[in-house]
Amino acid sequence: MLRRPSLRWRVAATLGLGSLLVTSLLAVATWNLASEYMLRQRVQATTRQAEVNLRLVEDAVRTNSDGLTELLTGLTTNPDSTIMLFRGDEVLTSGRQVDPAVVPGALLALARDGTAGRQRLRADGIPVLAIAQPLAEGQGVYVELFQLAQLDRTFRFLSGLLIGGTVLSGLIGVALGFWAGRRALRPLTELTAAASRIAGGDLKARLPDQADPDLEALATTFNTTADALEQRVLRDARFAGDVSHELRSPLTTMVNAAAVLRRRQAELPGTTGKALHLLTSEVDRFARMVVDLMEISRADQDADRADLEPLDVGDLVRGAAGTRLGDDVEVVVGPPAPVVLGDRRRLDRVIGNLIENAERHAGGAVRLAVLHRAGHVRLEVDDAGPGVPRDMRLQVFERFTRGTRAGSRGADTGSGLGLALVAEHVRRHHGEVWVEDRPGGGARFVVELPEAQA
């Protein structure tokens, strides 16, 4: 299906079409009035001239003057005009030589019947006005051809000027419509940009103050809604942070107690030992969840803080691989040094969470790579798992999403917040994260961050 044009182009096309229509009507009216007026003036002038010449020719014919031929030659106004005198079978001509047959027979018959007539025609390719008048007492027909070449050139120039002006008016109308549509839609563009920034996590995005009373209410309502949303998000983040902080003390006690009980788990047989195992596993999972919640609440509350510094992503990856992975994991760092402007703590957490995700859910990481891609630093973490289904590739970055392990419990199931933290930290660095298939099987988690300019 054809894509519908944008509103801006529809406004431009409407204004251009309206301008073209109005200008066309004016051009047609101007052409009709101007051409009719000029042609009427030309016809009147030539008719008067032909009537004067007819009287002179009638006098010469009536007196049988020997100078009739010289008279006809003297009556030609210019080299392009032609005079013909039809007397019986004889035709006397002067001026530009034209075949008498070009004069329509109907026009000659009308003049022979005693009625003067005129007709526009072309003689040897030149537009002319033929005026046929009867001589007194049926002594013949006087025909004079007045050339209209100059008038025809004037008509062509006028028509070209009107057509060009009409087209130019349509183009100007389109340009004005595009400009007017752009200005009219500027508030909508600003609204879209601000809404996109808020959707991307920038809760400080606001619309500028509007002087237009029609737009002032829109800007005020949007900014008020954004303020309320920001306060709501900050309250929720503070609440999560406060709850997580308050849980740390009792949770520390529970973790220490669980560690003591775990050391004596062998002394507890049967059901009691299994219950203790479940309890300690849930305590460990609860501890990780609280830490992740505190990290998320800190990220939400510190959205505007940017303690950025030039960081070599290759060094960060090598450090994480050296402490968390074995020597059998391939680590690739492409030259030159992949440097980004970032927060070291957050990028360490991104790399660590991706490695931990591979360990918990995909049989461990098998390859870490840091490459250069079109002005971006690209981090790839390949795992040995079954891969991530296509319908889950966006969902895995949402909070409390654990894929096929949702609803299960245990120390190895994770909190469901690790990849959500990865997405949050990457977004804070104006980057992107996604998952794709690894060549040969498994999943490949990809992070792209803007490369620092030298």
VEXDREN-2710 file (C-alpha; in Angstrom, 1 decimal):
% VEXDREN-2710
k/r/px/py/pz
1/MET/0.0/0.0/0.0
2/LEU/1.2/3.5/-0.8
3/ARG/2.3/5.5/2.2
4/ARG/0.0/8.5/2.9
5/PRO/1.9/11.8/2.6
6/SER/2.7/13.7/5.8
7/LEU/0.5/16.5/7.0
8/ARG/3.2/19.0/6.1
9/TRP/3.2/17.9/2.5
10/ARG/-0.6/17.8/2.4
11/VAL/-0.7/21.4/3.6
12/ALA/1.9/22.4/1.0
13/ALA/0.1/20.5/-1.8
14/THR/-3.2/22.1/-0.9
15/LEU/-1.8/25.6/-0.8
16/GLY/0.1/25.0/-4.0
17/LEU/-3.0/23.6/-5.8
18/GLY/-5.1/26.5/-4.5
19/SER/-2.6/29.0/-5.7
20/LEU/-2.3/27.3/-9.1
21/LEU/-6.1/27.2/-9.5
22/VAL/-6.6/30.9/-8.6
23/THR/-3.7/32.0/-10.8
24/SER/-4.9/29.8/-13.7
25/LEU/-8.4/31.5/-13.5
26/LEU/-6.8/34.9/-13.5
27/ALA/-4.4/34.0/-16.3
28/VAL/-7.3/32.7/-18.5
29/ALA/-9.4/35.8/-17.8
30/THR/-6.3/38.0/-18.5
31/TRP/-5.6/36.1/-21.8
32/ASN/-9.2/36.4/-23.0
33/LEU/-9.5/40.1/-22.2
34/ALA/-6.1/41.1/-23.5
35/SER/-6.2/39.0/-26.7
36/GLU/-9.7/40.0/-27.5
37/TYR/-8.9/43.7/-26.9
38/MET/-5.7/43.7/-29.1
39/LEU/-7.4/41.7/-31.9
40/ARG/-10.4/44.0/-31.9
41/GLN/-8.2/47.1/-32.0
42/ARG/-6.2/45.6/-34.9
43/VAL/-9.3/44.6/-36.8
44/GLN/-10.8/48.1/-36.4
45/ALA/-7.7/49.8/-37.5
46/THR/-7.2/47.6/-40.6
47/THR/-10.9/47.9/-41.5
48/ARG/-10.8/51.7/-41.4
49/GLN/-7.6/51.6/-43.6
50/ALA/-9.2/49.1/-46.0
51/GLU/-12.3/51.4/-46.3
52/VAL/-10.2/54.4/-47.1
53/ASN/-8.1/52.5/-49.7
54/LEU/-11.4/51.2/-51.2
55/ARG/-12.6/54.7/-52.0
56/LEU/-9.4/55.6/-53.8
57/VAL/-9.6/52.4/-55.8
58/GLU/-13.3/53.0/-56.7
59/ASP/-12.4/56.5/-57.9
60/ALA/-9.6/55.2/-60.1
61/VAL/-11.8/52.4/-61.5
62/ARG/-14.7/54.8/-62.2
63/THR/-12.5/57.2/-64.1
64/ASN/-10.6/54.4/-65.9
65/SER/-7.4/55.8/-64.6
66/ASP/-4.2/54.5/-66.2
67/GLY/-2.4/54.7/-62.9
68/LEU/-4.5/51.9/-61.2
69/THR/-1.5/49.6/-60.9
70/GLU/0.7/52.4/-59.4
71/LEU/-2.2/53.3/-57.0
72/LEU/-2.4/49.7/-55.8
73/THR/1.4/49.7/-55.3
74/GLY/1.2/52.9/-53.3
75/LEU/-1.6/51.6/-51.1
76/THR/0.4/48.7/-49.7
77/THR/1.4/49.8/-46.1
78/ASN/4.4/47.5/-45.7
79/PRO/6.2/44.7/-47.7
80/ASP/4.2/42.0/-45.9
81/SER/0.7/43.4/-46.9
82/THR/-1.0/42.4/-50.0
83/ILE/-3.7/44.0/-52.2
84/MET/-5.8/42.1/-54.7
85/LEU/-8.3/43.6/-57.1
86/PHE/-10.7/41.0/-58.7
87/ARG/-12.3/42.3/-61.9
88/GLY/-14.0/39.5/-63.9
89/ASP/-11.3/37.0/-64.7
90/GLU/-8.5/39.5/-64.1
91/VAL/-6.6/39.8/-60.8
92/LEU/-4.4/42.8/-60.1
93/THR/-2.0/42.4/-57.1
94/SER/0.5/44.5/-55.3
95/GLY/2.7/44.1/-52.3
96/ARG/3.8/40.7/-51.1
97/GLN/3.0/38.2/-53.9
98/VAL/0.4/35.7/-52.7
99/ASP/-1.5/33.2/-54.7
100/PRO/-5.0/34.6/-55.1
101/ALA/-6.3/31.1/-54.4
102/VAL/-5.6/31.5/-50.7
103/VAL/-8.5/33.9/-50.4
104/PRO/-11.5/31.7/-49.5
105/GLY/-14.2/31.4/-52.2
106/ALA/-16.9/32.0/-49.7
107/LEU/-15.4/35.3/-48.7
108/LEU/-15.2/36.4/-52.3
109/ALA/-18.8/35.3/-53.0
110/LEU/-20.0/37.3/-50.1
111/ALA/-18.2/40.4/-51.4
112/ARG/-19.6/39.9/-54.9
113/ASP/-23.1/39.8/-53.4
114/GLY/-22.4/43.3/-52.0
115/THR/-21.5/42.5/-48.4
116/ALA/-18.1/43.3/-47.0
117/GLY/-16.4/40.5/-45.0
118/ARG/-13.2/39.6/-43.2
119/GLN/-11.5/36.4/-42.1
120/ARG/-8.3/35.4/-40.4
121/LEU/-6.2/32.9/-42.3
122/ARG/-2.6/32.0/-43.1
123/ALA/-1.0/33.0/-46.4
124/ASP/2.3/31.2/-47.1
125/GLY/2.7/30.5/-43.4
126/ILE/2.1/34.0/-42.2
127/PRO/-1.1/34.8/-40.2
128/VAL/-3.1/37.5/-42.0
129/LEU/-6.5/39.2/-41.8
130/ALA/-8.3/39.2/-45.1
131/ILE/-10.8/42.0/-45.7
132/ALA/-13.0/41.7/-48.9
133/GLN/-15.1/44.6/-50.0
134/PRO/-17.3/45.1/-53.1
135/LEU/-16.6/47.9/-55.5
136/ALA/-19.4/50.2/-56.4
137/GLU/-21.8/49.2/-59.2
138/GLY/-20.5/45.6/-59.2
139/GLN/-17.2/46.5/-60.8
140/GLY/-15.2/44.0/-58.8
141/VAL/-14.0/42.9/-55.4
142/TYR/-11.2/44.7/-53.5
143/VAL/-9.2/42.4/-51.1
144/GLU/-6.5/43.5/-48.7
145/LEU/-4.4/41.1/-46.6
146/PHE/-3.0/42.6/-43.4
147/GLN/-0.2/40.6/-41.8
148/LEU/-0.8/39.6/-38.1
149/ALA/2.7/38.2/-37.4
150/GLN/3.6/40.9/-34.8
151/LEU/0.2/40.4/-33.1
152/ASP/0.7/36.6/-33.2
153/ARG/4.2/37.0/-31.6
154/THR/2.6/39.2/-28.9
155/PHE/0.0/36.5/-28.3
156/ARG/2.6/33.8/-27.9
157/PHE/4.7/36.0/-25.6
158/LEU/1.6/36.8/-23.5
159/SER/0.5/33.2/-23.3
160/GLY/4.1/32.0/-22.4
161/LEU/4.2/34.7/-19.7
162/LEU/0.9/33.7/-18.3
163/ILE/1.7/30.0/-18.3
164/GLY/5.1/30.6/-16.7
165/GLY/3.5/32.9/-14.1
166/THR/0.9/30.3/-13.3
167/VAL/3.5/27.5/-12.8
168/LEU/5.7/29.8/-10.7
169/SER/2.7/30.8/-8.6
170/GLY/2.0/27.1/-8.0
171/LEU/5.6/26.4/-7.0
172/ILE/5.6/29.5/-4.7
173/GLY/2.3/28.2/-3.2
174/VAL/3.9/24.8/-2.5
175/ALA/7.0/26.5/-0.9
176/LEU/4.8/28.8/1.2
177/GLY/2.6/25.9/2.2
178/PHE/5.6/23.8/3.2
179/TRP/7.0/26.8/5.2
180/ALA/3.7/27.5/6.8
181/GLY/3.1/23.8/7.6
182/ARG/6.5/23.6/9.1
183/ARG/5.9/26.6/11.4
184/ALA/2.4/25.4/12.3
185/LEU/3.7/21.9/13.1
186/ARG/6.8/23.1/15.0
187/PRO/4.9/22.8/18.4
188/LEU/3.9/19.3/17.5
189/THR/7.5/18.4/16.6
190/GLU/8.7/19.8/19.9
191/LEU/6.0/17.9/21.7
192/THR/7.0/14.7/19.9
193/ALA/10.7/15.2/20.7
194/ALA/9.9/16.0/24.4
195/ALA/7.6/12.9/24.7
196/SER/10.3/10.7/23.0
197/ARG/12.9/12.0/25.5
198/ILE/10.6/11.2/28.4
199/ALA/9.9/7.8/27.0
200/GLY/13.7/7.3/26.8
201/GLY/14.1/8.1/30.5
202/ASP/14.9/11.8/30.4
203/LEU/12.3/13.0/32.8
204/LYS/13.6/16.6/32.7
205/ALA/12.3/17.1/29.1
206/ARG/9.8/20.0/28.9
207/LEU/8.2/22.1/26.2
208/PRO/9.3/25.7/25.9
209/ASP/7.0/28.5/27.0
210/GLN/4.6/29.5/24.2
211/ALA/3.5/33.1/23.5
212/ASP/0.6/31.9/21.3
213/PRO/-2.5/31.6/23.5
214/ASP/-3.7/28.6/21.5
215/LEU/-0.5/26.7/22.3
216/GLU/0.1/28.0/25.8
217/ALA/-2.5/25.6/27.2
218/LEU/-0.9/22.6/25.5
219/ALA/2.6/23.4/26.7
220/THR/1.3/24.1/30.3
221/THR/-0.6/20.8/30.4
222/PHE/2.3/18.8/29.0
223/ASN/4.8/20.3/31.4
224/THR/2.5/19.8/34.4
225/THR/2.0/16.2/33.4
226/ALA/5.7/15.7/33.0
227/ASP/6.4/17.3/36.4
228/ALA/3.9/14.9/38.0
229/LEU/5.4/11.9/36.2
230/GLU/8.9/12.9/37.3
231/GLN/7.8/13.3/40.9
232/ARG/6.0/10.0/40.8
233/VAL/9.0/8.2/39.4
234/LEU/11.4/9.8/41.9
235/ARG/9.0/8.9/44.8
236/ASP/8.9/5.3/43.6
237/ALA/12.7/5.2/43.3
238/ARG/13.2/6.7/46.7
239/PHE/10.7/4.3/48.2
240/ALA/12.5/1.3/46.6
241/GLY/15.8/2.7/47.8
242/ASP/14.5/3.3/51.3
243/VAL/13.0/-0.2/51.5
244/SER/16.1/-1.8/50.1
245/HIS/18.3/0.2/52.5
246/GLU/16.1/-0.7/55.5
247/LEU/16.2/-4.4/54.5
248/ARG/20.0/-4.5/54.4
249/SER/20.5/-4.8/58.2
250/PRO/18.1/-7.7/58.8
251/LEU/19.1/-9.2/55.5
252/THR/22.8/-9.1/56.6
253/THR/21.8/-10.9/59.7
254/MET/19.8/-13.5/57.7
255/VAL/22.7/-14.1/55.3
256/ASN/25.2/-14.6/58.2
257/ALA/22.8/-16.9/60.0
258/ALA/22.2/-18.8/56.7
259/ALA/26.0/-19.2/56.3
260/VAL/26.3/-20.6/59.8
261/LEU/23.4/-23.1/59.2
262/ARG/24.8/-24.0/55.8
263/ARG/28.1/-25.1/57.5
264/ARG/26.0/-27.4/59.7
265/GLN/23.7/-28.6/56.9
266/ALA/25.3/-32.1/56.9
267/GLU/24.2/-32.6/60.5
268/LEU/20.5/-32.1/59.6
269/PRO/19.1/-35.2/58.0
270/GLY/16.1/-35.7/55.7
271/THR/13.4/-33.1/55.4
272/THR/15.1/-30.6/57.7
273/GLY/18.2/-30.5/55.5
274/LYS/16.2/-30.0/52.4
275/ALA/14.2/-27.2/54.1
276/LEU/17.5/-25.6/55.2
277/HIS/18.8/-25.8/51.6
278/LEU/15.7/-24.0/50.3
279/LEU/15.9/-21.4/53.0
280/THR/19.6/-20.5/52.4
281/SER/19.0/-20.4/48.6
282/GLU/16.1/-18.0/48.9
283/VAL/18.1/-15.9/51.4
284/ASP/20.9/-15.6/48.8
285/ARG/18.5/-14.8/46.1
286/PHE/16.8/-12.2/48.3
287/ALA/20.2/-10.6/49.0
288/ARG/21.0/-10.3/45.3
289/MET/17.6/-8.9/44.6
290/VAL/18.0/-6.2/47.3
291/VAL/21.4/-5.2/45.9
292/ASP/19.9/-5.0/42.4
293/LEU/16.9/-2.9/43.6
294/MET/19.3/-0.5/45.3
295/GLU/21.3/-0.2/42.1
296/ILE/18.1/0.5/40.1
297/SER/16.8/3.1/42.6
298/ARG/20.2/4.8/42.6
299/ALA/20.2/4.9/38.7
300/ASP/16.7/6.4/38.7
301/GLN/17.5/9.0/41.3
302/ASP/20.9/9.9/39.8
303/ALA/19.5/10.3/36.2
304/ASP/21.1/13.7/35.8
305/ARG/24.5/12.9/37.3
306/ALA/27.1/12.2/34.7
307/ASP/30.5/11.4/36.2
308/LEU/32.0/10.5/32.8
309/GLU/35.6/9.8/32.0
310/PRO/37.5/8.3/29.1
311/LEU/37.5/4.5/29.6
312/ASP/39.2/1.8/27.6
313/VAL/36.4/-0.9/27.2
314/GLY/39.1/-3.4/26.3
315/ASP/40.7/-3.0/29.7
316/LEU/37.4/-3.4/31.5
317/VAL/36.6/-6.6/29.6
318/ARG/40.0/-8.1/30.2
319/GLY/39.7/-7.2/33.9
320/ALA/36.3/-8.8/34.2
321/ALA/37.4/-11.9/32.2
322/GLY/40.5/-12.4/34.4
323/THR/38.5/-12.4/37.6
324/ARG/35.3/-14.2/36.5
325/LEU/36.2/-16.4/33.5
326/GLY/38.6/-19.2/32.8
327/ASP/41.5/-19.2/30.4
328/ASP/39.4/-21.2/27.8
329/VAL/37.1/-18.2/27.1
330/GLU/38.2/-16.2/24.0
331/VAL/38.7/-12.5/24.6
332/VAL/39.0/-10.4/21.4
333/VAL/39.9/-6.6/21.5
334/GLY/40.2/-5.0/18.2
335/PRO/42.8/-2.2/17.7
336/PRO/42.9/0.7/18.2
337/ALA/42.0/1.0/21.9
338/PRO/38.2/1.2/22.2
339/VAL/37.6/4.3/24.3
340/VAL/34.2/5.7/25.4
341/LEU/33.1/8.4/27.8
342/GLY/31.5/6.5/30.6
343/ASP/30.9/5.8/34.3
344/ARG/33.4/3.1/35.3
345/ARG/31.1/1.6/38.0
346/ARG/28.2/1.3/35.6
347/LEU/30.2/-0.2/32.7
348/ASP/31.8/-2.7/35.1
349/ARG/28.3/-3.6/36.2
350/VAL/27.1/-4.0/32.5
351/ILE/30.0/-6.4/31.7
352/GLY/29.6/-8.3/35.0
353/ASN/25.9/-8.8/34.6
354/LEU/26.2/-10.1/31.0
355/ILE/28.9/-12.6/32.1
356/GLU/26.7/-13.6/35.1
357/ASN/23.6/-14.0/32.9
358/ALA/25.6/-16.3/30.6
359/GLU/26.8/-18.3/33.6
360/ARG/23.3/-18.7/35.2
361/HIS/21.2/-19.3/32.1
362/ALA/23.3/-20.3/29.1
363/GLY/26.2/-22.6/30.2
364/GLY/28.7/-19.8/30.6
365/ALA/30.3/-17.2/28.3
366/VAL/32.5/-18.6/25.4
367/ARG/33.7/-15.4/23.8
368/LEU/34.0/-11.7/24.7
369/ALA/34.8/-9.2/21.9
370/VAL/35.3/-5.5/21.8
371/LEU/35.2/-4.1/18.2
372/HIS/34.8/-0.8/16.3
373/ARG/31.6/-0.3/14.3
374/ALA/30.8/3.0/12.5
375/GLY/31.8/5.4/15.3
376/HIS/30.6/3.0/18.0
377/VAL/32.4/0.6/20.4
378/ARG/30.7/-2.8/20.1
379/LEU/30.8/-5.3/23.0
380/GLU/29.8/-8.9/22.2
381/VAL/29.2/-11.6/24.8
382/ASP/28.6/-15.0/23.3
383/ASP/27.3/-17.9/25.4
384/ALA/26.9/-21.7/25.0
385/GLY/23.2/-21.8/25.7
386/PRO/20.2/-22.6/23.4
387/GLY/19.7/-19.0/22.4
388/VAL/16.9/-16.5/23.1
389/PRO/13.6/-17.0/21.2
390/ARG/12.8/-14.0/19.0
391/ASP/9.6/-13.2/20.9
392/MET/11.6/-12.9/24.1
393/ARG/14.5/-10.7/22.9
394/LEU/12.9/-7.5/24.1
395/GLN/11.3/-8.9/27.1
396/VAL/14.5/-10.2/28.7
397/PHE/15.6/-6.6/29.3
398/GLU/12.5/-5.8/31.3
399/ARG/12.5/-5.9/35.1
400/PHE/11.8/-9.2/36.9
401/THR/11.9/-11.2/33.6
402/ARG/13.6/-14.6/33.8
403/GLY/12.4/-16.2/30.7
404/THR/11.6/-19.9/30.9
405/ARG/12.7/-19.9/34.6
406/ALA/9.9/-17.6/35.6
407/GLY/8.2/-19.0/38.7
408/SER/11.2/-21.2/39.7
409/ARG/13.2/-20.7/42.8
410/GLY/16.8/-21.4/43.8
411/ALA/20.2/-19.8/44.0
412/ASP/20.9/-20.1/40.3
413/THR/17.7/-18.6/39.0
414/GLY/18.7/-14.9/39.5
415/SER/16.6/-11.9/40.5
416/GLY/15.3/-11.0/37.1
417/LEU/16.9/-7.5/37.4
418/GLY/20.4/-8.1/35.9
419/LEU/19.6/-7.5/32.2
420/ALA/17.2/-4.6/33.2
421/LEU/20.2/-3.0/34.9
422/VAL/22.3/-3.6/31.8
423/ALA/19.7/-1.8/29.6
424/GLU/19.4/1.0/32.1
425/HIS/23.1/1.7/32.3
426/VAL/23.6/1.4/28.5
427/ARG/20.8/3.9/28.0
428/ARG/22.5/6.3/30.4
429/HIS/25.5/6.1/28.1
430/HIS/23.4/6.9/25.0
431/GLY/24.0/3.4/23.7
432/GLU/21.9/0.4/22.7
433/VAL/21.8/-3.3/23.8
434/TRP/20.1/-6.2/22.1
435/VAL/20.4/-10.0/21.7
436/GLU/20.9/-11.9/18.5
437/ASP/21.9/-15.4/17.4
438/ARG/25.5/-16.4/17.7
439/PRO/27.0/-18.1/14.7
440/GLY/27.2/-21.8/15.4
441/GLY/24.4/-21.7/18.1
442/GLY/23.7/-19.9/21.3
443/ALA/23.0/-16.2/22.0
444/ARG/25.1/-13.1/21.5
445/PHE/24.4/-10.1/23.7
446/VAL/25.5/-6.9/21.9
447/VAL/26.2/-3.5/23.5
448/GLU/27.0/-0.5/21.4
449/LEU/28.3/2.8/22.9
450/PRO/29.3/6.0/21.2
451/GLU/33.1/6.1/20.7
452/ALA/34.9/8.9/22.4
453/GLN/36.3/11.5/20.0
454/ALA/40.0/12.0/20.0
END
